[in-house]
Amino acid sequence: MRPRIDPQDVDEFAVTPAGQAYARTAKESLNGLLADRPAPNVMRTIANHPTLLPAMQPLMAHVAGEVLPARERELVILRTAWRSQAPYIWAHHHAAGLFVGLSETEIARVASEDTSEWTPFEAALLVAVDELHTRSVISDSTWKQLAERYDEEQFLELLALAGTYKTLAFILNSSVAPIDPWLERPAVLPADPVQMKSGRHARPQGPRPPTRGNEAWNRRIVLQNGAGLSLLTPTAAHPEPPLHEILVRYPDLLSTAANAHDAGSRLLLIRRTPADVMPDTDGYSFSATHLFADAKGVPTIVEVVEPHDTWNANDALGKTLDYAGSGARHWPLHILQRSLDYTAQLYSSTEENLLLQIDCPIDKSSFLRTLEANLAVGRLRMAIVASQFPPEFNRVIEFLGQQLYPAEVYGVELRRYSDGAHAAYVPRVVG
């Protein structure tokens, strides 16, 4: 998207008093990490207001200091970026967080409402940011927890830090400031489930169309071909080709689930069933039928129930939840890398070209690291695919779909229509 306010030219900014002041502070910030970089777009965007940037610069330089420990400072900034859905701040401070010692998994966990794996103090720090974001005040209980380590000066610093980056989120989001091109492997901002329920990422509210049984299905499909029009009707699924092979060739059939609440998502096959592609080569026998991912690195774990399989809803759901809970352990980064490499060979392509086809905005390494981190924190989709679901399965899927933020679960019925000479497969999403 084009910026609403174009950042000032680099050379023009460099000779202004604000540009010279930035050059001085860049030498001190993060041990000079930014000193050899062009002035970032955040500075050059605000510079369009000649008196605003000089007014903000001292505060921005101050909160980047060491009144708070660097690790805690970056946790506060990243949490503020996530809650504010500020992709510019998230991308830049993902890099800063790694620089001060946060791990990829820890940064991924910042973007999660589950604080159980943090130390009690760090969990309270994240909760404090949430409270400031929603109510503009830190609660008594959270203040008491932070007071075990923070003095009055550090409390004021925390409030100023969160407030400064909230203000920057307003400016950067509304001006549509682009992430600086010199930032290596910019991280993709994870969605905030709170905003998915209310906000610009909200799921549509109101009654959903009926999905139980067969009443929501089209009874007829009309196909136009060289011989004219042909009526296709639902038919029993043919043994050839298997459903899992159809999904490998046409992942966009699954995008009906990805698109249910995230318009525009396309899916890329990451890994097929090991027995099909890499038997006993990676030491891991665990796998769902397929693993896909969208351009944001959000995984979709797929379990396919073929027409000839004995249908057991509890078994299919249990397996899928097991895959979701254990995916990070069984699909570490090196397995994801090898799987994507094999998929590229399968399609006679390269990993880079596959990512281009789904409009992935980041490079292969960043994409795989984001995918691994999302698996680790349970930010994923689960899809069970079959030619037809029993009504009781539909009800369970719909219930789980309402409970599992940030994870999502869907059923995808892949119904076959035929006129005897032609066949079409039409997906329908449950959940």
Order of alpha helices (4+ residues) and beta strands (2+ residues): alpha-alpha-alpha-alpha-alpha-alpha-alpha-alpha-alpha-alpha-alpha-beta-beta-alpha-alpha-beta-alpha-beta-beta-alpha-alpha-alpha-alpha-beta-alpha-beta-beta
